[in-house]
Amino acid sequence: MNMGMKGIGVRRLALALSGICVFIAIGAVPVYAANISFTFSGTVSDVHGGVFTFGGTGTNGFGSALPLSGAFSFNPATSDVLPGDPTWGLYPNAIQNMTVQVGNYTATFAPPPGSSVMQVVNNGLGNTFKVTLNGLTGNPVNGLSPAIFEIELINPSGSAFANDHLPTTPPSLSSFSSNQWRLVFSGVGNRVQGALTSLVPLPAAVWLFGAGLIALIGLGSRGLVTRKES
């Protein structure tokens, strides 16, 4: 009986794995396929207000020269709320999730209740790519809670973008004369900020692997329920 059950378990596992391959091959996991993810890194150059701590490593307050890392995913099909303006793309709540780490401090974002906006400006005055996220989740630093995270790239020459659409690949940092990030905390003037050193796509294989694991877990749990009921 035990050998028979083991045989059934092996066959179910094989079916689950083959199902994952089919899901990936035919694109049956649109949630993961639809979103685009960028990872980023940088360093701290300035700390202002109550979140400054001399020699701080993040959770106990921020000092200078700490590393920044993080990632965010967004829906590239989000509608531009300014369709009549070909020079300014404004995309509210395109961001699906984000994690940012400064030193040993981590903050996250997810809607709702958080809100976000992505902007792509392409006009005669230059190009701007800006990501703003409101409503972060994270532990307080020196009694101050995380509130806003921003990335802003500016190119006065106006040669970074061909239109005002959401980019499906990360804008090259070398195309911008200024690139800044800032993590703002509650109150006035409490923030840590610096420059980005990289903005790159998260490989699609990572999303596919995650989708496969979720499919495997789901099929496995259904098999467990079937065994209990039988």
C-alpha positions as CSV (number, residue, x, y, z in Angstrom):
1,M,0.0,0.0,0.0
2,N,2.8,2.4,0.9
3,M,4.6,1.6,-2.3
4,G,1.4,2.2,-4.3
5,M,1.0,5.6,-2.6
6,K,4.6,6.5,-3.3
7,G,4.0,5.6,-7.0
8,I,1.0,7.8,-7.1
9,G,3.0,10.6,-5.5
10,V,5.8,10.3,-8.1
11,R,3.3,10.4,-10.9
12,R,1.6,13.5,-9.5
13,L,5.0,15.2,-9.1
14,A,5.8,14.3,-12.7
15,L,2.5,15.7,-13.8
16,A,3.0,18.9,-11.8
17,L,6.4,19.4,-13.3
18,S,5.1,18.8,-16.9
19,G,2.3,21.2,-16.1
20,I,4.8,23.9,-15.2
21,C,6.6,23.4,-18.5
22,V,3.3,23.7,-20.3
23,F,2.3,26.9,-18.3
24,I,5.7,28.5,-19.1
25,A,5.6,27.4,-22.8
26,I,2.1,28.8,-23.5
27,G,2.3,31.7,-21.2
28,A,-0.5,30.6,-18.9
29,V,0.9,32.8,-16.1
30,P,0.0,36.3,-17.4
31,V,0.3,37.9,-14.0
32,Y,4.1,37.3,-14.0
33,A,4.5,37.7,-17.7
34,A,2.7,41.1,-17.8
35,N,4.7,42.9,-15.2
36,I,8.2,44.3,-15.8
37,S,10.8,44.5,-13.1
38,F,13.8,46.8,-12.7
39,T,16.5,46.4,-10.1
40,F,18.6,49.3,-8.9
41,S,21.6,50.1,-6.7
42,G,23.4,53.2,-5.5
43,T,25.0,54.9,-2.5
44,V,24.1,57.4,0.2
45,S,25.5,60.9,-0.3
46,D,23.4,63.0,2.1
47,V,21.3,62.4,5.3
48,H,19.1,65.1,6.6
49,G,17.0,65.7,9.8
50,G,16.2,63.2,12.5
51,V,17.2,60.0,10.6
52,F,20.9,61.0,10.7
53,T,23.1,59.0,13.1
54,F,26.9,59.4,13.0
55,G,28.2,56.0,11.8
56,G,24.6,54.7,11.5
57,T,24.0,51.6,9.5
58,G,20.3,52.0,8.7
59,T,18.1,50.6,11.4
60,N,19.8,52.8,14.0
61,G,19.9,55.8,11.7
62,F,21.8,56.6,8.6
63,G,25.4,57.6,8.0
64,S,26.9,58.5,4.7
65,A,28.3,56.1,2.1
66,L,25.8,53.3,2.9
67,P,24.9,51.1,-0.1
68,L,21.4,51.2,-1.7
69,S,19.7,48.2,-3.4
70,G,16.2,47.4,-4.4
71,A,13.7,46.4,-7.1
72,F,10.3,47.4,-8.3
73,S,7.8,45.9,-10.7
74,F,5.2,47.7,-12.8
75,N,2.4,47.0,-15.3
76,P,3.5,48.4,-18.7
77,A,-0.1,48.4,-19.9
78,T,-1.1,51.1,-17.4
79,S,-2.9,53.9,-19.1
80,D,-1.5,57.4,-19.6
81,V,-3.9,59.9,-17.9
82,L,-2.6,62.6,-20.2
83,P,-3.2,61.0,-23.6
84,G,-3.7,64.3,-25.3
85,D,-0.1,65.4,-24.4
86,P,2.5,63.6,-26.4
87,T,5.3,65.1,-24.3
88,W,4.3,64.0,-20.8
89,G,3.3,60.5,-19.8
90,L,1.6,60.2,-16.4
91,Y,0.9,56.7,-15.2
92,P,-0.7,56.5,-11.7
93,N,-0.5,53.2,-9.7
94,A,1.6,51.4,-12.3
95,I,3.9,50.1,-9.6
96,Q,2.9,46.6,-8.3
97,N,5.5,46.2,-5.5
98,M,8.9,47.5,-4.4
99,T,11.6,46.7,-1.9
100,V,14.4,49.1,-1.1
101,Q,17.3,48.5,1.3
102,V,19.7,51.2,2.6
103,G,22.4,49.7,4.7
104,N,20.7,47.2,6.9
105,Y,17.3,49.0,6.7
106,T,14.5,47.7,4.5
107,A,11.2,49.4,3.4
108,T,8.6,47.9,1.1
109,F,5.7,49.1,-0.9
110,A,2.5,47.5,-2.2
111,P,-0.9,48.9,-3.2
112,P,-3.2,49.4,-1.5
113,P,-3.0,51.4,0.7
114,G,0.2,52.7,-1.0
115,S,-0.1,54.8,-4.2
116,S,2.4,55.4,-6.9
117,V,3.0,57.4,-10.1
118,M,5.5,57.0,-12.9
119,Q,6.3,59.9,-15.2
120,V,8.0,60.0,-18.6
121,V,8.7,63.5,-19.9
122,N,10.0,64.0,-23.5
123,N,9.8,67.6,-24.7
124,G,12.0,70.4,-25.9
125,L,13.2,71.1,-22.4
126,G,14.7,67.7,-21.9
127,N,13.8,64.2,-20.6
128,T,12.7,63.1,-17.2
129,F,12.0,59.6,-15.8
130,K,10.5,59.7,-12.3
131,V,9.1,57.1,-10.0
132,T,7.3,58.2,-6.8
133,L,5.9,55.8,-4.2
134,N,3.8,56.9,-1.2
135,G,2.8,54.7,1.7
136,L,5.9,52.6,2.5
137,T,6.0,49.9,5.1
138,G,9.0,49.6,7.4
139,N,10.3,50.0,11.0
140,P,10.7,53.5,12.3
141,V,14.2,55.0,12.3
142,N,14.8,57.2,15.4
143,G,11.1,57.3,15.8
144,L,10.4,58.4,12.2
145,S,8.4,56.2,9.8
146,P,9.2,55.7,6.1
147,A,6.8,57.6,3.9
148,I,8.0,58.2,0.3
149,F,10.6,56.7,-2.1
150,E,11.6,58.5,-5.3
151,I,13.9,57.9,-8.3
152,E,14.4,60.8,-10.7
153,L,16.5,60.9,-13.8
154,I,17.0,64.2,-15.7
155,N,18.5,64.8,-19.1
156,P,18.3,68.5,-20.3
157,S,19.5,67.6,-23.8
158,G,16.3,65.7,-24.6
159,S,17.9,62.7,-26.2
160,A,17.1,59.9,-23.8
161,F,13.5,59.1,-25.0
162,A,11.7,58.8,-28.3
163,N,8.3,59.3,-26.8
164,D,6.5,59.5,-23.4
165,H,5.6,55.8,-23.1
166,L,6.5,53.7,-20.1
167,P,9.9,52.1,-20.9
168,T,10.0,48.3,-21.3
169,T,13.8,48.4,-20.6
170,P,15.5,50.5,-18.0
171,P,16.7,53.9,-19.2
172,S,20.5,54.0,-19.4
173,L,21.9,56.1,-16.6
174,S,24.6,57.3,-18.9
175,S,21.9,59.2,-20.9
176,F,21.1,61.4,-17.9
177,S,23.1,64.2,-16.5
178,S,21.4,63.8,-13.1
179,N,20.1,60.7,-11.4
180,Q,18.9,60.8,-7.8
181,W,17.0,58.7,-5.3
182,R,15.6,59.7,-2.0
183,L,13.9,57.9,0.9
184,V,11.7,60.3,2.8
185,F,10.5,59.8,6.4
186,S,7.6,61.4,8.4
187,G,7.9,65.0,9.5
188,V,9.7,67.7,7.7
189,G,13.2,67.5,6.2
190,N,13.9,63.9,7.3
191,R,15.4,62.0,4.4
192,V,18.3,60.0,3.1
193,Q,19.4,60.4,-0.5
194,G,22.1,59.8,-3.1
195,A,22.8,58.7,-6.7
196,L,22.0,55.5,-8.6
197,T,24.9,53.4,-9.9
198,S,22.7,50.9,-11.8
199,L,19.2,50.4,-13.1
200,V,18.8,47.1,-14.9
201,P,16.0,44.7,-15.8
202,L,15.3,41.7,-13.6
203,P,15.8,38.6,-15.8
204,A,12.5,37.1,-17.0
205,A,13.8,33.7,-16.0
206,V,13.5,34.8,-12.3
207,W,9.8,35.5,-12.8
208,L,9.3,32.2,-14.7
209,F,11.0,30.3,-12.0
210,G,8.8,31.9,-9.3
211,A,5.7,31.2,-11.4
212,G,6.8,27.5,-11.7
213,L,7.3,27.2,-7.9
214,I,3.8,28.6,-7.3
215,A,2.2,26.3,-9.8
216,L,4.1,23.3,-8.3
217,I,3.0,24.3,-4.8
218,G,-0.6,24.7,-5.9
219,L,-0.8,21.3,-7.7
220,G,0.9,19.6,-4.8
221,S,-1.6,21.0,-2.3
222,R,-4.5,19.9,-4.4
223,G,-3.0,16.4,-4.5
224,L,-2.7,16.4,-0.7
225,V,-6.4,17.3,-0.3
226,T,-7.3,14.5,-2.7
227,R,-5.4,12.0,-0.6
228,K,-7.1,13.2,2.6
229,E,-10.5,12.9,1.0
230,S,-9.9,9.5,-0.4
